[in-house]
Amino acid sequence: MKKKILATVLTAAMAVSMLAGCSSESASKASEAAATTAEATTAAEETKAEETTAAEAKDTGDLKTVSIQIDGSAVPYYAPLYLAQENGYFAEEGLNVEFYYAAAADIVKNVAAGNVEFGFPNADAVVAAKAQGIPVKVVHTTYQEGLGAIIFGSDSGISTPADLKGKKVAVTSLGSANYFQLQAAMESAGLTIDDVQVEIVGTGAILTALTEGQVDAIVFSKLRTIELNNSGYAASEITCDQFLPSFGNVLVAGNKLVAEDPETVDGFCRALNKAIEYIIDGHVEEAVDMSIEKYAPTFAEKRDVVVQILNDVFVKTLWQSDYTKENGIGASNPEKWQALIDESKEIGNIDETFDASELLYTPAK
């Protein structure tokens, strides 16, 4: 019901905006007309609301509806979250989950404010937010390493960060995680960010900039390296996790929710783990097909490459690591998190460092 209220508020805001563009006389007439019909429609609206509430109760039973805001848009790479909902793993924990999408920085703020219960942003945005005093906790380190990579043509002659000196390298923005990854990569070679020509190219055009030779390399998601090769462009990469340790997307919750309702947090994490383990256990294609059919239909033509990416990247290195082998799926390695925090301070992504224990929450098994 919370989301229906939000939708109603947005609709009302749009209506006010439209009226603001009319003359005062027109607005007055519209107001009078609305007042005239309001009484006649109130009973019908109340009946409809009662019917909707009853239908929702029938569909979700005694489940608690919670929401998660995910970085970007609906893509089949978020299959574990979708599968946990569709296969009833969330329901087993007493939860019904609604999905929304936004930019990472906005997600962290919404989670902290309680506008949504959970968020799934990239780790760099979480560290930056925590350093600013935004009260959030990482409750599940879903991706055990970062997705960032320096991507270039296989015939470009590039093989190390030092080879980028003097070349054009594209990032999506100067404040992006990929920009800081490039900075760290250059420093690893004894160079600085000023030793490359940084180009700002939007997400929708950055791959084209590379394939058409407008830039020599891009710093972007390593998932795109596989996509490029499958499209016929021979691409190679240097992964950035070795220069700036990170985690890609992680599950976060607000400090208030963690403190006051740990059962919900723990249940969400258990369901997510069950979905990941199910996919790893030979059900990648099933998860991809379901995600495309119900959540991301625009990926239908990319179905096979998505299956390959989940098998080659997510199953092998993102969802699993040496740390998860000992501590379980989603476990948060405090030493690696501390390395990310400290390095973020070194390269200027945050002003002050902090202890990783302030950021991490360990769910009950």
CORHU-V179050 format. One record per residue. RES is the residue in one small letter. SS is DSSP state (helix for helix, strand for strand, loop for the rest). PHI is phi in whole degrees, -180 to 180 (none if undefined). PSI is psi in whole degrees, -180 to 180 (999 if undefined). Layout:
RES|SS|PHI|PSI / RES|SS|PHI|PSI
This chain:
m|loop|none|-29 / k|helix|-60|-40 / k|helix|-70|-33 / k|helix|-67|-37 / i|helix|-65|-43 / l|helix|-61|-42 / a|helix|-64|-39 / t|helix|-63|-42 / v|helix|-63|-43 / l|helix|-64|-41 / t|helix|-63|-42 / a|helix|-64|-40 / a|helix|-63|-40 / m|helix|-64|-40 / a|helix|-64|-42 / v|helix|-63|-41 / s|helix|-62|-41 / m|helix|-66|-42 / l|helix|-65|-31 / a|helix|-63|-24 / g|loop|-86|-4 / c|loop|-95|169 / s|loop|-72|161 / s|helix|-62|-34 / e|helix|-67|-44 / s|helix|-63|-42 / a|helix|-62|-39 / s|helix|-65|-43 / k|helix|-65|-41 / a|helix|-63|-39 / s|helix|-66|-42 / e|helix|-64|-40 / a|helix|-65|-41 / a|helix|-64|-40 / a|helix|-66|-36 / t|helix|-66|-39 / t|helix|-90|-14 / a|helix|-58|-46 / e|helix|-64|-36 / a|helix|-70|-29 / t|helix|-96|-12 / t|helix|-58|-47 / a|helix|-62|-42 / a|helix|-66|-41 / e|helix|-65|-41 / e|helix|-64|-40 / t|helix|-64|-45 / k|helix|-62|-41 / a|helix|-63|-41 / e|helix|-64|-41 / e|helix|-65|-42 / t|helix|-63|-45 / t|helix|-61|-42 / a|helix|-64|-41 / a|helix|-65|-41 / e|helix|-64|-42 / a|helix|-63|-38 / k|helix|-67|-41 / d|helix|-70|-42 / t|helix|-102|-7 / g|loop|60|-129 / d|loop|-96|17 / l|loop|-71|147 / k|strand|-91|121 / t|strand|-84|125 / v|strand|-127|162 / s|strand|-123|152 / i|strand|-131|135 / q|strand|-106|124 / i|strand|-109|145 / d|strand|-66|125 / g|loop|90|-120 / s|loop|-142|177 / a|loop|-69|119 / v|loop|-137|153 / p|helix|-68|-9 / y|helix|-70|-15 / y|helix|-91|22 / a|helix|-51|-40 / p|helix|-59|-39 / l|helix|-66|-46 / y|helix|-65|-41 / l|helix|-65|-38 / a|helix|-61|-33 / q|helix|-77|-49 / e|helix|-71|-34 / n|loop|-87|0 / g|loop|83|13 / y|helix|-69|-37 / f|helix|-66|-42 / a|helix|-61|-36 / e|helix|-61|-25 / e|loop|-97|10 / g|loop|80|21 / l|strand|-121|145 / n|strand|-121|125 / v|strand|-112|133 / e|strand|-109|142 / f|strand|-110|134 / y|strand|-136|166 / y|strand|-136|146 / a|strand|-166|178 / a|loop|-76|151 / a|helix|-56|-46 / a|helix|-63|-38 / d|helix|-70|-35 / i|helix|-59|-49 / v|helix|-61|-41 / k|helix|-66|-41 / n|helix|-66|-38 / v|helix|-64|-47 / a|helix|-62|-35 / a|helix|-81|-10 / g|loop|83|11 / n|loop|-69|-31 / v|loop|-135|154 / e|loop|-78|-37 / f|strand|-132|158 / g|strand|-138|158 / f|strand|-134|66 / p|loop|-94|178 / n|strand|-79|155 / a|helix|-64|-34 / d|helix|-63|-40 / a|helix|-66|-33 / v|helix|-68|-44 / v|helix|-63|-44 / a|helix|-62|-41 / a|helix|-67|-44 / k|helix|-62|-39 / a|helix|-65|-23 / q|loop|-92|4 / g|loop|88|11 / i|loop|-75|123 / p|loop|-80|87 / v|strand|-132|160 / k|strand|-128|141 / v|strand|-83|116 / v|strand|-105|-9 / h|strand|-161|113 / t|loop|-85|85 / t|loop|-65|-49 / y|loop|-98|122 / q|loop|-82|-7 / e|loop|-149|169 / g|loop|-77|161 / l|loop|-97|-9 / g|strand|-67|142 / a|strand|-153|149 / i|strand|-88|117 / i|strand|-112|137 / f|strand|-153|166 / g|strand|-68|141 / s|loop|-64|-23 / d|loop|-100|17 / s|loop|-81|-16 / g|loop|86|2 / i|loop|-89|133 / s|loop|-143|-17 / t|loop|-138|163 / p|helix|-57|-32 / a|helix|-61|-29 / d|helix|-71|-10 / l|helix|-83|-10 / k|loop|-56|127 / g|loop|80|-2 / k|loop|-97|160 / k|strand|-85|124 / v|strand|-127|126 / a|strand|-97|139 / v|strand|-132|164 / t|loop|-79|-27 / s|loop|-165|161 / l|loop|-73|-15 / g|loop|-102|6 / s|loop|-78|159 / a|helix|-60|-35 / n|helix|-65|-33 / y|helix|-64|-44 / f|helix|-69|-31 / q|helix|-66|-41 / l|helix|-63|-42 / q|helix|-59|-46 / a|helix|-65|-38 / a|helix|-64|-42 / m|helix|-67|-39 / e|helix|-66|-29 / s|helix|-66|-22 / a|loop|-99|11 / g|loop|76|19 / l|loop|-117|-178 / t|loop|-128|172 / i|helix|-62|-24 / d|helix|-73|-10 / d|helix|-83|-2 / v|loop|-123|159 / q|strand|-94|101 / v|strand|-79|126 / e|strand|-112|137 / i|strand|-97|117 / v|loop|-133|132 / g|loop|-63|159 / t|loop|-54|-41 / g|loop|-72|-16 / a|loop|-117|-5 / i|helix|-69|-35 / l|helix|-68|-41 / t|helix|-64|-38 / a|helix|-59|-36 / l|helix|-76|-51 / t|helix|-67|-25 / e|loop|-96|6 / g|loop|79|15 / q|loop|-73|-27 / v|loop|-135|162 / d|loop|-87|-26 / a|strand|-159|161 / i|strand|-131|155 / v|strand|-114|113 / f|strand|-156|-169 / s|strand|-70|134 / k|loop|-67|-13 / l|helix|-63|-28 / r|helix|-72|-22 / t|helix|-62|-44 / i|helix|-66|-41 / e|helix|-62|-41 / l|helix|-63|-45 / n|helix|-64|-36 / n|helix|-71|-22 / s|loop|-88|-3 / g|loop|105|-2 / y|loop|-97|119 / a|loop|-74|109 / a|strand|-121|148 / s|strand|-127|170 / e|strand|-148|158 / i|strand|-122|113 / t|strand|-69|143 / c|loop|-92|-11 / d|loop|-60|-27 / q|loop|-72|-20 / f|loop|-100|-38 / l|loop|-137|95 / p|loop|-59|133 / s|loop|-149|-171 / f|loop|-138|4 / g|loop|63|-141 / n|strand|-81|137 / v|loop|-134|158 / l|strand|-91|128 / v|strand|-124|155 / a|strand|-140|158 / g|strand|-73|152 / n|helix|-56|-37 / k|helix|-66|-44 / l|helix|-65|-42 / v|helix|-61|-41 / a|helix|-75|-39 / e|helix|-96|-22 / d|loop|-142|60 / p|helix|-63|-24 / e|helix|-62|-41 / t|helix|-65|-43 / v|helix|-63|-48 / d|helix|-63|-42 / g|helix|-64|-41 / f|helix|-61|-45 / c|helix|-66|-39 / r|helix|-63|-43 / a|helix|-65|-42 / l|helix|-63|-43 / n|helix|-61|-42 / k|helix|-62|-39 / a|helix|-67|-44 / i|helix|-62|-45 / e|helix|-64|-36 / y|helix|-65|-43 / i|helix|-65|-45 / i|helix|-59|-35 / d|loop|-81|43 / g|loop|87|21 / h|loop|-123|33 / v|helix|-63|-49 / e|helix|-63|-41 / e|helix|-60|-44 / a|helix|-67|-40 / v|helix|-66|-47 / d|helix|-61|-42 / m|helix|-64|-44 / s|helix|-63|-41 / i|helix|-69|-43 / e|helix|-65|-42 / k|helix|-104|-19 / y|loop|-129|-35 / a|loop|-135|64 / p|helix|-62|-22 / t|helix|-68|-11 / f|helix|-92|9 / a|helix|-56|-42 / e|helix|-74|-16 / k|helix|-102|13 / r|helix|-51|-48 / d|helix|-67|-39 / v|helix|-71|-31 / v|helix|-65|-42 / v|helix|-59|-44 / q|helix|-62|-43 / i|helix|-65|-43 / l|helix|-63|-41 / n|helix|-69|-44 / d|helix|-84|-28 / v|helix|-113|-58 / f|helix|-67|-49 / v|helix|-67|-40 / k|helix|-83|-39 / t|helix|-130|-22 / l|helix|-89|-52 / w|loop|-80|-21 / q|loop|-126|147 / s|loop|-154|175 / d|helix|-59|-34 / y|helix|-70|-40 / t|helix|-71|-26 / k|helix|-62|-31 / e|helix|-96|-28 / n|helix|-120|-3 / g|loop|98|156 / i|loop|-57|137 / g|loop|84|-2 / a|loop|-65|145 / s|loop|-103|115 / n|loop|-78|107 / p|helix|-64|-31 / e|helix|-68|-42 / k|helix|-70|-38 / w|helix|-63|-41 / q|helix|-64|-38 / a|helix|-63|-41 / l|helix|-64|-44 / i|helix|-62|-48 / d|helix|-66|-41 / e|helix|-68|-34 / s|helix|-62|-36 / k|helix|-68|-42 / e|helix|-61|-41 / i|loop|-91|1 / g|loop|89|13 / n|loop|-73|-30 / i|loop|-132|158 / d|loop|-85|-35 / e|loop|-134|141 / t|loop|-82|169 / f|loop|-154|167 / d|loop|-80|134 / a|helix|-58|-28 / s|helix|-62|-23 / e|helix|-72|-19 / l|loop|-104|-28 / l|strand|-98|139 / y|loop|-125|135 / t|loop|-105|112 / p|loop|-68|154 / a|loop|-72|144 / k|loop|-72|999
